[in-house]
Amino acid sequence: MKDMYELVIKNGNVVLPDEVLGLDVGVIAGKIVALGEQLHISPDTKVIDATGLYVLPGMIDMHVHFNEPNFGHWEGFRSGSAALAAGGCTTYADMPLNGNPPTVNKAALILKAEAAAGNSAVDYVLWGGLVPGNLEDLKELSAAGVTGFKAFLSNPGGEGEGRFREVDDDTLYQGMKKIASLGGILALHAESEDITAALSADALRNGLNSARDFAATRPPEAEWEAVARALLYSERTGCRLHFVHISTAAAIGMIYDAKQRGLDVSAETCPHYLILNETHMEDLGPVAKCAPPLRSVEEQEKLWEVLAQGKIDLIASDHSPCPTELKVAHGLSFAEAWGGISGAQSSLELMFHEGVNVRGLPITLISQLLSGLPAKRFGLQDRKGSIALGLDADLVLLNPQHSYTLAAEDLKYRHKHSPYMGMTLSCKVAATICRGTVVYTAEDGVVSADSGQWLQVRGGIK
C-alpha cells in the first residue's frame, strides 16, 4: 500500500546539508516522511508545485527581541512572528530583555510564555537572562525550559529599576560557574562597558552626536576586549558560550581559535553587518543604528571572508524594534535615537541575494548558517534545521529569480521601518511551512497566525 501523504511538495530543488537535488518531499503528521522522485499523490493529498523554486529548511533565528509582556506596542509575538514567517523563518528565539518584567526569574518567564501562547505563527524558544542579583533564579529558569541565558557586558539601555542590566565581572564569573553546573549555555553581548561608557561620556561632553561619532564610541577594540575576557572566564569555568552579533573578523578569529583549543564556544553575526556598513549608517540615519555599530567597508569584506572560511557558526537577525518616532522623529539626533535594527523579515532573502546571487557562495553554506548550524548548537537538530526523514516539515519555498524592491507595505512588523526598505532583492520567499502547515504565501500573506509552539529545549542539552 502506498503512503497516503497529507502534503507533497513536488519538483523543487531541495537544499540538503551538502547538496541540492531535484526531489519531492512527502509529509505526514507534520513530519518529513519521504524524499524521492514522483511520490504517489492520493486524491486527498495537498500538492504544492515548487518548479523553479528552492526548497530550503526553515530559518532558525536565534536572536529576536519581541517586547511582551507589557511592551507589545513596540513589537508583539503576533506581529513579530508574522514578519518572521514572511521571511522564511520557522523557529525563533526571543531574548529576555525589552519586556516588562524582563525574563530573569520563573514568574517573568511564565508571563512571557502566556503572552506568546496562541499568538505565534511559527515555533519558538525563550531565553532567560543573567543579571546582577538573579544567580539563585538560574536553576529554576533552566528547569522551566529556557534555551539558555543572555547577559550584557555593556549597558543595554532602558529606564527604571526593573530594566535588564549589564553584568559586573563577578556576576559574570559566578554566573558562568552556575550555568556550567546546569549544563547550560550563556549568550553574550560582548562590548566593554569601561570603553564604551568612557567614550560615550566624552562624546556627550563635546556635543558629538553624528552617526560617525556614535560608531567611534563603540570601536572594534571594545568588542575584542569583551570577547577576550569572556573566553578567559569560559576557560576557567567550563561554561559554554555563544557570542551574539559579532561585528569584526578579528573577534570571529578569536572565538574560532578558542574553539580549536577545545572551548565550547560559538559566534553569530547578523545580516546588517554583512549587507550594510558605516556609509549606510551615515546616509540612512538612525534607522541603521545598532550596537555594535556598522563597520567599515573593509571590515565588512573581512567578515565575508571568515564566513566563506566556515569560521562563523550562525546568522541571526537581532531584530530590535521600536516605535518609529523613537527612530526618526523630527529633531531626534543620532545619539538620542533607539539603537536597534528591524530586519527579521529579510534575513533569508538578504543572505541568498548577497551571498548566493551576488557573491556566488554555495546555497548549502548559507542554508547551514541560517538553519542547520543553529539547530545543532541549540539542541534542535532532532526536530529542526534540515530536510531529512523524521524531522519537522519546516520548509521554505524560495524563488531565486523574483526581483522586487522592499517597501513599507511589505513589512509585517508593528512599526514599518527598516534600513532595507528601498533595497532591490533578487529573490523572494514564495511560501513558508511550519510542521507541515502552510503559514505564509506570497499571494495570501500570513495564513496561519497562531500555530506556533514553545519548544522547551535547553540549548544543546538533551
N, C-alpha and C positions, 0 to 999 in steps of 0.2 A: 504493500500500500504506500502510495506516495505521500510525502509530508503535505499537510494542509497549512500552508503558510498564511499568516494573517497579513503580512506585508512583504512584498518583494520589490526591491529597487533594481531595475533592470538596466543593462547596457552602460553602466557607469565606468569611469576609470577609477578603480578602487585603490586608495592610498594605504598600503600596508606598511609595516615598520621599515622595510628595506627595499620595497619595490612598488611599482604601480602596475596593476593588472586589470584587464577588462573582465569584470565579473558581475554576476548578480548576487545580491545579498538577501537572504531569506530570514524573516523574523517571526518568532512565535513567543507570545507572552513577554514581550519587551526585550527579548534576548536574540542575539545573532545565532542562528542555528544552522545556517548553510551559506557557503561561499562557493559559487560554481558558475558554470555556463548554462544558460537556458533552463533555469529552475522551473519546476512544474507550477503552473498557475491554475488554481481552482476557481470556480465561479465566485466564491466569497473572498478571494484574496484581493486586498488593496494593492494596486500596482502603481509605482512611480517610475516613469521613464527618465533615466538620467543620461540619455545620449548626449555626448559632447560636454558632460559635466564631470568634475572630480567629485568623488565620494570620499570624504575625509572623516576621521574620528572627530567628535565634537571637541571644541576647545575646552580646556580646563583652566579657568582664570583664577589663580590662587591669590589674587590681591585686588579686592574691590572694597570701597567704602560706601556702604549704604548707611543711612542715618537714623534708623529706627533702633530702639523706641524713642518717640517724642521729638525727633527731628526729621520726620518723613517729608516735611515740606521742603527740605533740601534734596533728598532722594530717598524713596522708599523701596521696599522689596519688589512691589508690583511694577513700578516704572523702571527700576534698575534692571530687574531680571528680564523685562521685555526688551530692553536695549541689548542685553547680552544675547538673548535668543535671536534677535535680528542680525546679530553679528556672528552667529555660528557657534556660540558658547552653550554647552550643555551642563556644565558644572562650574560653580564658583565658590570662592572662599571669602566670607565677609569679615572684615577686620574689626577689632574690638573697640576702637575709638569712634568718635563723632556722634554716636547715640548718647542719650541721656537717660539712665546712667551708662557709662562705658562698661564693657563686659569684663569686669575684673573680679567677679565672685559669682557663685552659683545663682543667687537671686537675680542678678542682672542678666545672666545667660538665659534664664527662664523667660524673662521679659523679651529678650531678643528672639528666642525661638517662637514665642507666642506671636510676635509681630510678623515673623516670616511664614508661619504655618498657613497654608491655603492662599498665599499671596505671591508665590514664585512660579514663573513659567518653567524653570529648569531646576535641576538638583543643586544642592549647596552643602557646604560645611561651614562651621563657625570657628573663628579664632577666639581664644581667651587672651587676656593681657597680663603682662608683668609690669607692675608699677611699685613705687615705694609703699610699703605697708601691707602688701597682699600676699606675702610669701606663704602664709598659712592657708590661703584660698586655692593655691595651685593644685593640690591633690584632689580636692573636690571638683574643681573645674575639669581636670583630666578625666576623672571617673564619669563625669556627666557627658563626655563625648566631644570636647573641643578638639580640633585637629592639631593644635599646638598653641604656642604663646607668642605674643608680639611685644616688643619693647622698643623704645626710642632712646638713642644716645644723645639726641639733641631735642630741644623744646618743640613739641608738636603743635604748639599754639592752643588757642581756645581760652575760655574765660571760666572763672569760678572754682570753688573748692572741689567740685565733683569732676573736673575735667581729667582727661588722661594725661599723665605727667611722665616726663623722661626719667630714666633710672640714674641714680648715682652709681659710682663704681662698686660700692659694697653691695647694693641691691642687685646689681648685675651679676656679680660673682656668686653671691649666695643664691640668687635665683637660678643661675645656671647649674649650681650643685643640686638644687632641689629638682629641677626639671630633668637633669640627668638621672637622678634616682627614680623618677617616674617613667623613664624610658621615652620622654617627650622630646620635642624639638622647639627651638626658640628662633623666631624670625626677628631680624634686627634692622631698624632704620639706622644706618651707620654713617653718622656725621658727628664730628666732635663738637660738643656744646661749648667747650672752652674757646675753641677757634671761632665758631660761628657767632657766639654771643659777643665776643670782643670786637670782631669786625663789624657786626651789625650796630653795636653801640657807637662805634667810631663813625660809621656812615650816617647815623641819625644826627650826631653832633654836628656834622659837616654838611647837612642838608643834601646828602647824596641819595637819590631815590629813583634813579632810572633803572631800566632793565639790566644794563651792564653793571651798574652799581650793586644791584641785588646779587647778581652772579658772583661778584667779587667778594661778597660777604660769606659765600659758601663755596670756597675754592676746592679743587681736587684734593689738596692735602688734608682737608677736613674729613673727607671720605677715607683716605688712606690711613690716617691715624686711628680712626674708629675701627676700621676693619682689622688693623694690626692688633689693637688692644683686645678686640673680641676673639680673635684667633688664639691669642695667648691664653685667655681665660678658658677657651674651649679645650685647649691642650691640657690645662691644669685640672679641669673639672670633668672632662669627658662628655660635655654637653653637645648634642647635635645642633648645628646652626644652619639657618637659611638666611642669607643676606638679600634683602629686598631692594628693588630699583637701583642697582648699581649702575653708575653713570660713566665710569672710566675703565679703560682697558687695563690700566695698572692695577686697580683693585681686583678686577677679574683674575688677573695673573696671580695676585697674592692668594686668593681663595683657591684657585686651581692648584697652585704649588702646595698649599696646605693639604689639599685632598690627596695629592700624590704622596705626601708624607704619612698618610693614614688617618687624617682627621675626617670626621663625618660631617662635611660642610657642603653647602651648595650656594649658587648665586643665580638670581634672576636679573634681567634687565627689562626695559619697557619699550614699546614701540616709539614713544616720543623721543627717547634718546637715540634711536636708530633712524627716525624719519625727520626729526626737527633738530635745529641747532641754535646757537646763540643769536644768529642773524634773524631767524624766525621769531625768537623771543622779543627781539627789539622791534621788528616790523609788526608783529601781531599784537604786542602789548600783553596785559595781564592774563588774557585767555591762555597764554602759553607759559604762565608762571607755575613753577613746581619746585620741590626740594627733594634731592639735589637739583640744581638748575640745569637747563640745557647747556651743553658744552660746545666747544669749537667744532668747525668742520673737520679739522684734523683729528680731534678726539673721536668724533662720530665715525670716521673711517677706521680708526683703530678698533673701535667696538665691533664693527662689522668683521674685521679681520679675526678677532678672537672668537666671534660667533661661528665663522666658517671653519675655524680650527677645532670646534667642538668643546670649547672651554666654558661656555655658558650653559647652565643647566635648564633654564626655562625662561619663557617670556610671559609676563603678566601685565595687565593694563594699568594697575594702580589708579583705577577710576576714582577720582576725588572731587565730587560735585559740590556745588553751592548755588544759591540763588544768583541769577545773572547780575543783579545790581551790586553784588559783592565782588564782581569781576570787572565790570565795565561801566560802572556808574560815572556820570559826568563829574569831573574834578577829582576822581579817585586816582591817586598816584600808584605806580607800580609797587612801591614798598607797602602801601596800605591794602592792596588787593589780596583776596584769598589765594593761598598757594596750593593749587591742585589742578590737575588736568582731567577734563571729562573726555574719555576716549574709549570706554569699554566696548562700545558697539562696533568699533572699526578695527580692532586688533588683528583679527584673522585676515581681513581684506588688505590692510596695510602691509602685513608681513608677506602675503602672497604677491601683492603688487610690486613691492620694492625688492623683496628677497628673491622671488622666483622670476617674475616677468622682467624686472629691470636688471638685477644682478646675476641672474642665471644660477642661483643656488638650487640644490635638489629640493623638490617639494617634500620628499621624505624627511629631510633635515628640519624644514620649517614645521612640518606636522609633529615631529618628535618634540620640538621646543614648546609647541602650543598644547600638546595633548599627552603623548606617551611619557615624556620625562616628568612632568608634574604628577601624573598618576603614580608613577613608580616612586617618586620621592615622598609622596604623602599618603601612601598606603591604599591607593585606589586601583592599583593595577589589576586586581582580580575582578573588577567590575567595569572600569573606565579606561579611556586613553588610547585604545587600539581597536581596529576592526579585526576581530578574532572570534572564533566559535566560543560560545558560552558567556561572552561579555554583553553588557547592556548595549542595546541598539541605539547608541548615541552617535548620530551621524549628521554631517553637513554636506549639502549639495552645493558646490561652488561652480559658478560659470566663469571660466578663466578668461573669457573674451567679451564680457559685458562691461563696457566702459561707461562710467557715469560720474557726475560731479555731485559730491555730497552737499546737500542743502539742509537747512534747518528743519524743513518738514519731514525729512527722512529720519530724524533722530527721535528715539523713543524715550529719551531722558526726560525727567520732570522739567529741567531747565535746559533750553536748547542752544547751548553754546559749546563750542569745541574748536580747538586750533586746526582741526582737519576740515572744517567747513570751507567749501570752495575748492577743495582739492579734487582733482580728477583721478579716479581709481580705475584700474584696467580690469577689474574683476568684481563680482558681486555674489553674495550669498543668495542662492535660489530657494533653499529650504533648510530648516533645522528640525531634527528629530531627536527627541529625548525619551529613552526607554521605549522605543517603538511608536511613540505618539508624535505626530507632526505638531510642532508648537509654533512654527513660523513658516510662512511662504512669502516670497517677494510680491506675489499678486494680492494676497489677502491680509498681509501683516501678521501680527501675533494672533494665532487662532486657538491657543490653549494657554491661558494665563495663570493657571493655578495648580498645575500637575506636578510641580517640583517637590522633592522630598529632602529632608535633612538627613544627611549621611553621617551618622555619629561614629566617625572613624578617626582615631588618633593618628597623627601624621606618621606614616611608615611603620606603625605598630600593629601587628595582627593579634 
